[in-house]
Amino acid sequence: MLRDEKLRYGQLCAFDKLMNKWTSLLSTMSSDHQFLSLSHEEDKLIVYEKGDALFIFNFHTDKSFEDYRVGTLWSSDHVIIFDTD
């Protein structure tokens, strides 16, 4: 099933592996800090902080967002390390 290109299981598996890699590298799962900063039903977006990472998930089927503004308490620059768009 993972190798059947007509199905999305291979893509979901690759996504899951990459998410696990980054959460491990950033030690986000062991952090006590977590904060949901945005849950937008119409735009199908979820934005939350976990540890030192900011996660932005777009579940919209046909809408991509560029320059979508979200707030954080961090004064440092934000760097995208993983983008599925």
CORWOFEN-V691685 format. One record per residue. N is the residue number from 0. PSI is psi in radians with two decimals (* if undefined). OMEGA is omega as a letter, one per 20 degrees, with the letter a starting at -180 (999 if undefined). Layout:
# CORWOFEN-V691685
N&PSI&OMEGA + N&PSI&OMEGA
This chain:
# CORWOFEN-V691685
0&-0.67&a + 1&-0.52&a + 2&-0.11&r + 3&1.88&a + 4&-0.23&r + 5&-0.37&r + 6&2.83&a + 7&0.12&a + 8&-0.67&r + 9&-0.72&r + 10&-0.72&r + 11&-0.66&r + 12&-0.77&r + 13&-0.71&r + 14&-0.82&a + 15&-0.76&r + 16&-0.75&a + 17&-0.71&r + 18&-0.75&r + 19&-0.68&r + 20&-0.86&a + 21&-0.66&r + 22&-0.56&r + 23&-0.82&a + 24&-0.64&a + 25&-0.04&a + 26&0.67&a + 27&-0.57&a + 28&-0.44&a + 29&-0.03&a + 30&2.47&r + 31&-0.41&a + 32&2.13&r + 33&2.43&a + 34&2.17&r + 35&1.96&a + 36&-0.33&r + 37&2.33&r + 38&1.77&a + 39&1.90&a + 40&-0.80&a + 41&-0.75&r + 42&-0.16&r + 43&0.75&a + 44&2.50&r + 45&2.24&r + 46&2.17&r + 47&2.71&r + 48&2.44&r + 49&2.00&a + 50&-2.29&r + 51&0.31&a + 52&2.56&r + 53&2.14&a + 54&2.25&r + 55&2.02&a + 56&2.22&r + 57&1.98&r + 58&0.19&r + 59&2.46&a + 60&-0.49&a + 61&0.26&a + 62&2.19&r + 63&2.50&a + 64&2.27&r + 65&2.39&a + 66&0.54&r + 67&2.15&a + 68&2.21&r + 69&2.60&a + 70&2.59&r + 71&2.92&r + 72&-0.12&a + 73&2.31&r + 74&-0.20&a + 75&2.85&r + 76&2.61&r + 77&2.42&a + 78&2.28&r + 79&2.15&r + 80&-0.21&a + 81&2.09&a + 82&2.17&a + 83&-0.01&a + 84&*&999
